[in-house]
Amino acid sequence: MSGQGKVVCVTGASGYIASWIVKLLLLRGYTVKATVRDPKDQKKTDHLLALEGAKERLQLLKANLLEEGSFEHAIDGCEAVFHTASPVTLTVEDPQAELIDPAVKGTINVLKTCTKVSSVKRVIVTSSMATVMFPKSPLGPNDLVDETTFSDPSVCEEEKQWYVLSKILAEDAAWQFAKANNIDLIVMNPGLVIGPVLQPTLNFSVQVVADFINGNNFFNRRYHRLVDVRDVALAHVKGLETPSANGRYIIDAPIVTTNDIEKVLREFVPDLCIAEKSEGIDTNSMTYKVSVEKVKSLGIEFTPTETSLRDTVLSLKEKCLI
């Protein structure tokens, strides 16, 4: 097992992607120091403590994104840090306090601690396709998006896309801080993540599948890109285990239409009907091309979207979430 004897930290460990990262790390033999806001909150921690290897090699530690230094005890003695903790919500009353501060200050707080802990060799930050797909001029069907494409914060501010803005500013702050402080930083940029859930609650991206099951096209668009959480988690782990890994990694899937999604979900909900409508939305907005060659070079083979959808539904049923 490649992780035997190695200690790593995962922040925001009870989250959807983070739980899978913890699961894979434990399976590979790593000792994992996982941060959560409240280690006593069983709803947030039971699924982690139930993972294979957790008894022997998982420690849960309390940390808060906005509290400077609160990650020190978790990062101490680790050779790598996976920073996944960042709020995900589209409805906020105070974007600065609810999204931007925790995302940006939290990232800098974690990176600052990494500069003080000499054992840390590499930091892997979970960003998002949000930091890629909103450049100054809107993407068209012939545009190719790759790791050199960056979203423009002013576009998101104008459109009041606060979650997107929080991810852009946090990733930007991470790159600037890492360059100034000589940190070996890797950033993962996943699209909309679906697949089986380990945690007992619905998270934002899987809620989108639950909405489809209820006949509701949440994004009100025809084209979608849905990437599997297991592929995303594995890309994070490979980002640590591949010495030559560097920079950003786009993790996104080929286009599927609402119609394709409906076909798969009909197996479970025979009378399902989902509208493909895109009133007032540019229907081509998702049809740009995406290069995933870089993440494939880490050895990632993408799970077909229909497999991910099926596994998502089975897992939601099993957890009584639909």
Long-range contacts (C-beta under 8 A, 24 or more apart in sequence): 1-28, 1-29, 2-28, 2-29, 2-241, 3-28, 3-29, 3-30, 3-31, 4-29, 4-30, 5-29, 5-31, 6-30, 6-31, 6-79, 6-80, 7-31, 7-32, 7-33, 7-77, 7-78, 7-79, 8-32, 8-33, 8-78, 8-79, 8-80, 8-81, 8-82, 8-240, 9-33, 9-34, 9-35, 9-71, 9-74, 9-75, 9-78, 9-80, 9-81, 9-82, 10-34, 10-35, 10-81, 10-82, 10-84, 11-35, 11-63, 11-71, 11-74, 11-81, 11-82, 11-83, 11-84, 11-85, 11-110, 12-36, 12-83, 12-84, 12-85, 12-86, 13-48, 13-60, 13-84, 14-44, 14-45, 14-47, 14-48, 14-199, 15-84, 15-85, 15-199, 15-203, 16-193, 16-197, 16-198, 16-199, 16-203, 16-205, 16-206, 16-229, 17-84, 17-126, 17-190, 17-193, 17-229, 17-232, 17-233, 17-236, 18-82, 18-84, 18-85, 18-126, 19-47, 19-48, 19-198, 19-199, 20-195, 20-198, 20-229, 20-230, 20-232, 20-233, 21-82, 21-84, 21-233, 21-236, 21-237, 22-48, 22-51, 22-58, 23-51, 23-52, 23-198, 23-233, 24-233, 24-234, 24-237, 25-237, 26-51, 26-52, 26-53, 26-54, 26-57, 26-58, 27-52, 27-53, 28-237, 29-53, 29-57, 30-57, 31-57, 31-58, 31-59, 32-57, 32-58, 32-59, 33-59, 33-61, 33-74, 33-75, 33-77, 33-78, 34-58, 34-59, 34-60, 34-61, 34-74, 35-60, 35-61, 35-62, 35-63, 35-71, 35-74, 35-85, 36-60, 36-61, 36-62, 36-63, 37-62, 37-63, 37-64, 38-62, 43-200, 43-201, 44-199, 46-200, 47-198, 47-199, 47-200, 48-198, 51-198, 65-102, 65-105, 65-106, 65-109, 66-101, 66-102, 66-105, 66-106, 66-109, 67-109, 68-109, 68-112, 69-109, 69-113, 70-109, 71-109, 71-110, 71-113, 72-113, 72-116, 72-117, 75-110, 75-113, 75-114, 75-117, 75-120, 76-117, 76-119, 77-117, 77-119, 78-117, 78-119, 78-120, 79-119, 79-120, 79-121, 79-122, 80-120, 80-121, 80-122, 80-123, 80-124, 80-240, 81-110, 81-114, 81-120, 81-122, 81-123, 81-124, 82-124, 82-126, 82-236, 82-240, 83-107, 83-110, 83-111, 83-123, 83-124, 83-125, 83-126, 84-126, 85-110, 86-126, 86-166, 86-167, 86-170, 87-166, 88-163, 88-203, 88-204, 88-205, 89-163, 89-204, 90-162, 90-163, 90-204, 92-162, 95-162, 95-165, 95-166, 99-162, 99-163, 99-165, 99-166, 100-162, 100-165, 100-166, 100-169, 102-166, 103-166, 103-167, 103-169, 103-170, 104-166, 104-169, 104-170, 104-173, 106-170, 107-170, 107-173, 107-174, 107-177, 108-173, 108-174, 108-177, 111-174, 111-177, 111-178, 111-181, 111-183, 111-185, 112-177, 114-183, 115-181, 115-183, 121-184, 122-184, 122-185, 122-186, 122-239, 122-240, 123-178, 123-183, 123-184, 123-185, 123-186, 124-185, 124-186, 124-187, 124-188, 124-236, 124-239, 124-240, 125-171, 125-174, 125-185, 125-186, 125-187, 125-188, 126-188, 126-190, 126-236, 127-167, 127-170, 127-171, 127-174, 127-187, 127-188, 127-189, 127-248, 128-164, 128-167, 128-189, 128-190, 128-191, 129-189, 129-190, 129-191, 129-192, 129-225, 129-250, 129-252, 130-161, 130-163, 130-164, 130-167, 130-168, 131-164, 131-167, 131-168, 131-171, 131-172, 131-189, 132-189, 132-250, 133-288, 134-161, 134-164, 134-168, 138-282, 138-285, 139-285, 139-288, 140-284, 140-287, 140-288, 141-284, 141-287, 141-288, 142-288, 142-289, 143-288, 143-289, 144-288, 144-289, 144-290, 144-291, 145-250, 145-288, 145-289, 145-290, 145-291, 146-250, 146-290, 146-291, 146-294, 147-189, 147-247, 147-248, 147-249, 147-250, 147-291, 147-294, 186-239, 186-240, 186-245, 186-246, 186-247, 186-248, 186-249, 187-247, 187-248, 187-249, 188-232, 188-235, 188-236, 188-239, 188-248, 188-249, 188-251, 189-248, 189-249, 189-250, 189-251, 189-252, 190-227, 190-232, 190-235, 190-251, 190-252, 191-225, 191-226, 191-227, 191-251, 191-252, 191-253, 192-224, 192-225, 192-226, 192-227, 193-226, 193-227, 193-228, 193-229, 193-232, 194-226, 194-227, 194-228, 194-229, 194-308, 194-309, 194-312, 195-228, 195-229, 195-230, 195-303, 195-308, 195-311, 195-312, 195-315, 196-229, 196-230, 196-311, 196-312, 196-314, 196-315, 197-312, 197-315, 197-316, 197-319, 197-321, 200-319, 201-321, 202-316, 202-321, 206-312, 206-316, 209-309, 209-312, 209-313, 209-316, 210-316, 210-321, 210-322, 212-258, 212-261, 212-262, 212-265, 212-274, 213-265, 213-268, 213-269, 213-272, 213-313, 213-316, 213-322, 215-272, 215-273, 215-274, 216-274, 217-258, 217-274, 217-275, 217-276, 217-277, 220-277, 220-278, 220-279, 220-281, 221-258, 221-278, 221-281, 221-283, 221-285, 221-286, 222-257, 222-258, 222-276, 222-277, 222-278, 222-283, 222-286, 223-255, 223-256, 223-257, 223-283, 223-284, 223-285, 223-286, 223-287, 224-255, 224-256, 224-257, 224-258, 224-261, 224-286, 225-252, 225-253, 225-254, 225-255, 225-256, 225-286, 225-290, 226-253, 226-256, 226-261, 226-305, 226-308, 226-309, 227-251, 227-252, 227-253, 227-302, 227-308, 228-253, 228-302, 228-303, 228-307, 228-308, 228-311, 230-303, 231-300, 231-301, 231-302, 231-303, 234-300, 235-295, 235-298, 235-300, 238-298, 238-299, 238-300, 239-298, 242-298, 242-299, 245-298, 248-294, 249-294, 249-295, 249-298, 250-290, 250-291, 250-292, 250-294, 250-295, 251-292, 251-295, 251-300, 252-290, 252-292, 253-302, 253-305, 254-305, 255-286, 255-287, 256-305, 260-305, 260-306, 261-309, 264-306, 264-309, 264-310, 265-309, 265-313, 267-310, 268-313, 268-317
